[in-house]
Amino acid sequence: MTNAVQAYSYAGPSTLDGSRLDLSTSGGRALSGPQTYPRFFSGLITEAAPAAAGLLALADVAMTRYHQPRPGWTRDW
């Protein structure tokens, strides 16, 4: 059996300061290739509705629990 371990390392916490939102990342692949702390967007949002929908979708993914433990009686021994 193999145990997979993922380690996350953030440069700092995500912050909201006035009208500036900074979302921290922990490794990923940007257009230029793999990066430790990639930046996926930098700019000014001119329409709030699409940005809000995107942030709500991101929150749904972040809150999702993918591991679903099963009762002991269903496991093979």
Secondary structure, DSSP 8 states (H G I E B T S, - for coil): ----------SS--EEETTEEE----SEEETTEEESS-----S----HHHHHHHHHHHHHHHH--------GGGS--
